[in-house]
């Protein structure tokens, strides 16, 4: 067995009565058929349903996770449905991009189909992580009558401001990594055991028509209509059903949770733990919770009318982080709660910037001009923008970054300070280039000088006034800019110092500006403002969120273990620096399908001689599928570089049926940078 989960006896009894419809076909309006898997509770009554609608292959890639979740929902009285999106898994058609109108049209058709089934009473909850969390919000904004509640995990209300593509108008390298991941996903074939002899024709059509998404995303560097489509922040009031929003501090999607709590007008609830980009009953680091039990409370209230009073619980539950070593996988801290958001318990506390110091006494403030032109090495120990909270992808001791940044420290604190919310940095700043970026890190500095990143923000200074209509800088001219850092809950203990670090680059988390820029920070009008939170005695009385429960995973054998590495290489002879990432999933055999699956991923981010013209990112993914004499493999490679004027993409796709290469295609594209 690949998984050995402890399952309560009562849940095991309920699971024995669950009926599974392995493959059900749902016909779209244009005749395309989407493949779904359905878990049904025992009995003959029509029940509410839960829908998860994603492109990540229900039969193999997400088979274990799906069963653990959806069988659990079914055991607790829900019809639970997992649909392979158009062009993914065993579904027909081609998947051409994220969150297209076609995806919404298909989703609305799926909802009508579910509601019309004899096992459904017409009430449906939308549920999902990441992509599934995005489209749950998006589908709800169409106000389909079948939808009664939403559970959205690690998702966004704003596709430009908070997604893997751009941050503060700066291009994230997660954009390359994620594009390469979907490039590989889209190359995978349907299963001939499900679709029959047409599998090869479906596969070849998919290979020919999904395209290179990275090209599209790079052609939209500003917040235009491309990103507004699918961003529910354009009209929060379109969502008229209760929403539970969930994320983790190591995830890239914490900020949207707070905006949803502030701007929605429906019953709403938020949970933010210490996790990365995973469901909270499976994610690390830190304490996992009975997340599926919390989902049931939400669904029971709004789909079954159970008077469990969930709507009277605190609007926000958040894990208040304690300082810890990067090696500490337990995320010490405690749960805190707010009955409303924004909270009246939060008070702004500000420090002015001085000569290497953060000053809380205005009379001690001086007017100095401090300059920085950072080496490209600042960011090598930043981790990923969107961490999966593995042992490899979290930020490391920030002293390895601080040598290339301007540092501003408080004196050792005379008392604890706790913050909850988004730190804000105002800078009076000038640059010697028309395009420049500023990266800001908030750190906790322990008495032994260990520096731990608490939060960060980056800003393309051309976007200082607008993400829709950015303007170049006038070299030497002063600008007052605001950089809002990611939301966080953190305790700074007495005796520690608070540090603000400012750099002119943050590679490879963000793509650098076209040329090295020297920033000048003018201290007189520059300040750090933290959302300080009062201590609350009621926090000690909060309801326990429990320990994880889920259905046991399907039987599988481990053929090769996962292999993950995150290493920095510097050749002192050539002065070439590389960040190498290996993220190979375990190769497994799924017993119920007699299917072997595997994924191998390598990413390399490099530069040489601190030369911006040498910055390069490269991602290779290999996907394997094998059953008896069916042996399929795809290899995708994506390389990205840049000049001062253009981004350059080279990519290849090779697909093999046995030893025969049945499809090959290459791309070589140049895309204008447009102040990026």
N, C-alpha and C positions, 0 to 999 in steps of 0.2 A: 504494500500500500504506500502511495506517495504521501498521503495525509493520514494522521491519526488524531482526529478531533474528539474531545470529550463532549458527549452530547447527553443532556439530561434524559432520564428514562421517559418522562412524560412526553418530551419532544420526539423521542424515538417511536413511541406508540402512534403519535399523530402522523409522523413521516411514513409509517407503514401503509397508511390509508391514502397517501398522495398518488394520484394518477398522472403519468407523464405522456404527453403527446409529442413524440420526438421531433417530427417535422410536420408542420401545418402550413399550407400555402395561402397567402393573402393576395388577391388580385388587385392591382392598381387600375386607375381609370384608363391608362394607355395600354393595358393588357400585361404589363410587366408583373411577374409574380415574386413576392418576397417570402423568404423562408422564416418561420417562427417556431419556437419551442414553447410548449404550454405545460405548466404544472397546475393540476386541479386538486382541490381538497376532496376528501371522501364525502360521500352523500350525493343527493340528487338536487339539492336546492341551488337556485341561481344566487351567485355571490358577487361582491365587488371584485374589481380586477386591478392589477398593478402592471404597468407597462414600462419596460426598459428597451430603448430603441437606439442601437449603436452599430458601428461597422466593424467590431472586433472579433467576429467569427465565433458563433455560439457553439459550434460542434467541437472545436479543438482549442483555440487560443484561450477562450474564456470559459471553457466547459466546467472546470472545477469551481471557479468563483461563482459562475451563474447558478450552478446547482446548490451550492451552499446558501445562497441568498434566496433564490426563487422557490426552492423546495421548502425553505423555512416559512416564507409567506404563505405558501399553499397549506402547510401544516397548521397554520393559524387562521385558516378560513378565507383565503383570497385565491382567486385565479391569477396566476402570475405568468406573464408573457415576456419573452425575450425575442426581439425581431432583428434579423440581419438587415441592415440598411441596403437600399438599392446598390448593386455593384459590389457587395461584400459577402463573405461567407458563401452560402448557397443561393443567394438571391440573384435574380436576373438584373440585366442592365449594367451601367457603368457609374461609378462614383466619381464625380468630376471636381468636387470641392466641398468645403465645409458649409453647412447651414444655408444651402441654396433654397430658393423657393420650391424646387422640386421635392426637397427633403420635407418641407413643411406640408406640401400637398399630400405626399405619401403618408406622413404622420397622421394627418386628419382622416385620411381614408382608413388607416389602421384602427383608429379610435372608433369609427363608425362600425367597422367589422367586429371589433371586440364586443361592443355594446349590443350587437345583434345576435351574439351567440347564445344558445340556450343555457349555458353555464354562467352567464354574466347577468347581473341585475341592472346593468346600464350605468353604474357608478364606477369611475376609473380614477386611479391615482397615478401620476407620472413620477418616475423614480430614475435617478441615474447619477453617475460620477463622470466628471469631465464632459466629454461630448454628450453623454446622456443627460447630464445636468444642464448643459446649455440648451439642448432642444426641448427639455421639459419646460423651462421658462418660456422658450420661444413658442412652443405649441400652446401653452396656457394663455399667451397674449392674444391668440386668435379667439379666445372665449368659446371653445367647443363645449357644447352642453354636457357631454359625457364626463368631462374632467371636473373633479371635486376637490382635489388637493395635489400639491407638488412637494417632492423631496428632492432638492438639488444639492449635489455634493461637489466641491472643488470645481466650480463653474464661474461664469462671469455674466454680468449684465451689460458689459461694454467690451466689444470685441477688439477695439483699438487700444483702450487704456489699460486693460488687464487681461491679456491673453499671451500666448507664447510668441507673438509676432513683434510687438513694439512695447517699449516702456518709456514714458516721458518723451516720446518721439524718437527714441534711440532704437535701432534695430537689434533685437536680441538674437544671440546665436542659437537659442532654443528654437527660433524660427527655422533655421537650417536643420537642426536635429529632428524637430517634429515633422517637417516636410519630408525628410528622408525616411522617417518611420512610416508615414502614410504612403510614400512611394513604394515601400516594401510591402505593406499591408495590401495595397491595391494590386500588387503583382501576383497575389496568391490565388490558387484555383478553387473553384467549387469542388465538392466531393462527389466523385462518380457513384459512390454508394447511395447518394441522395438524389442527384439529378440525372443519373444514367449516362448513356453514351453521348449526350450533348455537352458533357463537361468540357471537352477540349474546345469546341466552338465558343462556348460561353467564356472560357478562359482567354482565348485569343482576342475576342471582342473586348474583354476587360483590359487586357494588356495594351491594346491599340488605342483605347479611348479615354483612359483616366487622366492622361496628361501629366505635366510637371507642375505641381502646385506651387513650388518655390518661386517659379517665374511669375506667377500671378501675384503672390503676396508681396514680392519685391517691387512690383509695378504700382503698388498702392502705399507709399510711405507716409501719407498724410491721412487724417481722419475724414475720408470722403464717404460717398454713398455706399461704396463696397462694404465698409466696416459698419456703417449705421444699420444696414440690413441685418437683422438678427440680433441687434443690440437692444434689449428690452428697456434700457435706460432712456431710450427715445420717448417712451410713453409707459411709465410704471403703472399708470392707472388702467392700462389694458388688461393687467392681470387681476382677476376678480375672484380668485380662489385662494385658500390658505396656503402659505409657503413655509416650509422648513428648510433653512439654508445652513450648510455644514462645510467646514474646511479645517485646515490645520496650519499652524504657524510655519511649518517647513514647506508648505505648499505655495504655489505662485498665485493662488486665488483667494486670499483672505480679504482683500479690500472690498470685493463685491458683496460679501456677506453683510458688511456694515452699511453699505449704501442701500441694500435691499431692506434692511431693518429700518432705515431712516425714511425711505421714500415710498415703500408700499403702504397701502391703506387697508389691507386685508389682515386677518389674523396671521401672525408670523412669529417665527421662533428661530434662534440661531444657536449653534454649538460650534465652538472653535477650540480644538485641542492642540496637542503638541505634534500632530501627525504630519506626514508628507502627503503626496498625491495618491492616496489610497482610501478605501472605505475604512471608517474608524474602528471597526471590529477586527480589521486585518492589518492596519497600518502601524508604523513606528516612526520615530522612536517615541518612547513614553507610554503612558498608560492607555491601553485600549479600553473601550467601553462596550456595553451591550447596545451597540448602535441599532441592530435590527429590532431589538425590543423598543427602543425609542421611536423607530419608524412605525412599529405597530401601534404605539400610543397615538401617533399623529394620524395614521390611516383609520384607526378605529373611531377616532373622534369625528372625522369629517366624511368618511365613507360608510360607517356603520352607525353613526349617531350615538356612540357610547359616551355617556356623560363622565368622562375621566378627568375633566377640568384641566386638560393640557394647555388650554388657552390662557389659563390664569398663572401658569408658571412664568419665571423670569423670561423676558424677551431674549436675553443673551446669557449663555453660559460660556465662560472662557477659562482656559488653563493659564494661570499666572505663572510664568516661567521663573525659575530660580537660576542664578549663574551656575554653569556647569562646564566641565571639560568637553572638548569635541569627542572624546572617547566614551563619554557617558551616554549610553543608549536609553536611559530611563527618564530623561527630561524631568528633573525634580521640580516640584511646584505644587499648586493647589487649585481647585476650582473656585472661581468667583462668579458673581452674577449681577446683572443689571436689569431692572424692571422695565426700562425704556432705553431707546437709543435714538439720538444722542442722550447721554446720561448727564443729569444735573450734578452727579457726584464727581464728574471730571472737571478739574480746574487747570487752566494753562499756567505753566511755569517756564519762564524764559531766562536765557543766558545770552549775553552779548559776546561777540568774538573779540579776543584780544591777541596779544603776541604769544601764540601758542597756548592760550588759556580760554576757558569759558568763564565769564564774569557775571555774577548775579547782583553786583552792586553798581548801579549806573554811574556813580561818582568815580569809580575806578576805571571806567571805559576810556580807551585811547583811540585815536584815529591813525591806524597803520595800514599800509598797503603790502600785502603778502602775495608772492607769486609761486606758481607751481606749473611745471611741465613734466608730467608723470612718465615714467618708463612703461612700456607695454606689459611689464610683469605684474603691475597692479591688477589683480583680478584672477591670477592663476590659482589662488586659494579661496576663491569666492564660492565654490560649489555651483550647482545649477540654479537658474532662475526658478524652475519648477522641480523641486526635489522629490524624488520617490523615497527619500529618507532611508536609503540603503546605507551601508557602512562607508560609502565612497563619496557621495555627492553633496555633503553638507559643508558649510564654510569652516575653515580651519583657523588656527590661532592667527589673529589678524596682525600680529607683529611682523609676519612675513609679507604683509601688504603695506604696512605703515611707512616704510622707508621712502616710498614714492608718493607720499601724500602730505598735505598740510594737516597738522594735528592741533586740536584744541581740547584741553582737558580741564575739568573742574579740579578743585582741591579735593582731597579725600572727604567723602560725605560725612557729615556729622550725624545724620539720621538716614534711615531707609527711605527710598523713594520708589513708589510703584507707579507704573504708567499703564494705561489701557487706551488704545486709540492710535491715531496717526501722528507721529512726530513731524514737525514742519521746520524747514530751514529757509530763512530769507537771506539772500546774499546780494550785496551790491558788488557787481562783478564786471570785469571787462576782459576781452580776449584779443590776441594779436592776429586771429584768423576770422574769416567770415562765417565759418562753420566750426563749431566746437561743442563739446559736451562737458558736463560736470557730474561727477559721481560722488555721492555723499553716503558715508557709513556712520551709524550710531553704534558705539561699542561700550561694553562694560569692561573696565580695567581692574583686575584684582590686585590685592596688595603685592603679589609676586610678579606683577606687570603682565600677566597673561591677559590678552585682549580678545574678547569674544564679540562677534558681530551680533547686534540685537535687531537692527533693521537697516534698510538702505533705500535709496532712491537715486535715479539718474534722470538727467534732463538734457535733451538736445537744445542748446541755447537758442537755436533758430525758432524753437517752438515756445519761447518764453511767454508769448501772448496768445498763441492759438495753435492747436494741432491741425486745424483745417487749412489755415493760411499762414504757414511759417514764413519768416523773413530772415534774410542773412544778417549777421552782425556787422556793425561798422567797427573795424578794428580800432581798439583804444577807447571806444565810447563806453561809458558806464551804464549798466542796466540793473534795475532792481528785479530780481527773479525769485520765485517761490518754488521750492522743491518739496513736495509732500512725500514722505517716506511711507513704506508699507506699515499697515496697522500691526500692532504688537501688544502683548501683555507681558510685562517684565518687571521684576523687582531688582533694584540696584541697592545692595546692602550698604549699611554704614561701613565706612573705611574704604569702599571701592571708589573709583573715579568714573565719571561719565566722559566719554571721548567722542568728538566729532572729527571725522577724517574726510578730507576733500581731495579728489584727484581729477585729473583731466582725461583719464581713460579708465576703463574697467573691463579689459579684455581677458578671457574670451566670453565673459557673461554678456557683454554688449559689443557690437562691431564698432571699432574706433572711427573717429571723424576722418575726413579725407586727408588731412595733413596734421602733424603734431601741432597742438595749440598751447600757448602759454596763457594761463589764467591769472588774473590779478583780483584778489579778494580785498575789498575796502571795508575795514572792520566797523566803521562808525555806524553804518546802517545794517549790519549783518547780525543775525541772531538765530539761536536754536530755541524752539518752543516745544515742550513736552506736555502730553496730556496726563497730568498727575491725577492719580485716583486716591481718594480717601480710603482708609481702612474701614471695613464694614464687618461688624460682628456677625451679621446674618449669614455671611459666607460659610460659617462653620456648621450651619444647620441645613445646608442644601441637600436635596434628595440625592442619594447615591445613584450614579449612572450605571452601576453594575459591571459584570464581567461579560466578555463576548460569548454569545450563543449563535450557532448557525447549524445548518445541516451538514452531515459528513460529506466530504468530497467523494466523487466517483473513484472507483478502483483504478489505480495506475501504477506503473513501474518506472523507477528512475533509471534511465540508461546512461546519462552523463550529468554530473552536477552543474549547477550554475557556476559561472566564472565571472567575477567582477573585479576590475582594477581601475584606479584613478591615479595616474602617475604623472609627475612633471619631470621632463628631461631637459637638461641644458648642456649642450656641447660647448665646452669652453674653447675649443679650437676654432670652430666655425661660428660660434656665438648664435647658434640656432636653438630656439626654445620650443618645446612641444609639450602640450598637455594631451596625454593619451588616455582614452576611456575604452575599457572593454566591458560590455554588459551582455554576456551570453546567458540566455535563459536555460534552465535545465532541459535536457532532451528527455522526453518521456514517452511511454507507450500507454495509450488509453485503452483499457482492457475491453470495454463494452463495444468499441469500434475496431479493435485490433489495429489501431493507427498510431504510428510514430510521428511526433512533431518536434521541431526544434527551431531556435532562432539564435543567430550569432550577430553581434553588433560591435563594430569598432568605429570610434570617432577620434580624429586628430585635429587639434587646433594649434597653429604654429606661427612663428615669425622669426626673422633673422636680423641681427644687428640693430634691433629697435627700429627697423625701417617699416613704415606703414604700408609701403607698396608690397611687402612680402607677407602680409597677414593672409592666412588661408585656413579654411575649415574643410574637413573631409569626413564623410560618413559612408561606411559600407555595411550593408545588411545581407545576410544569407538566411533564407527560409527553407525548411525541409518538411516534406510530407511523404510518408511511406506506409503502404499497406500491401502485403503480398507482392505482386509484381507491379503495383502502381508506385512509382518512385519519382517524385517531382521536386524540383529545386529552383528557386529564383535568387538572383544576385543583383542587387542595386547598389550603385555607387554615385555619390553626389559630391562634387568639389565646388567650393565657392572662394573667390578671390575678389580683389577690387583695385581699381585705379582711382585717381582723384575724381574722375567723371562718371565711372561706371562700376556696377557690380557685374561680375563675370561668373556664369554657372556652366559647368560641364557635368554631364550626367550620363550614365549608361544603365540599361536594363537588359538582362539576359535571363531567359527562362528555359529550363531543361525538363524534358520528359525522358527519364532514364538518362542515357548518355547523349541523347540527341538534343542539340539546341534548337528549339522550335520558334523562338522569337528573340530578336535583338533590335535595340534602338538606342540612339545616342542623341544628346542635346548639346548645343554650344551657343549660349545666349549672352548678350550684353544688355544691361538694363540701366538707364540713367539714374544717378543717385538722388537727384532732386533735394538737395540740402540734407541728405541722410549721412 
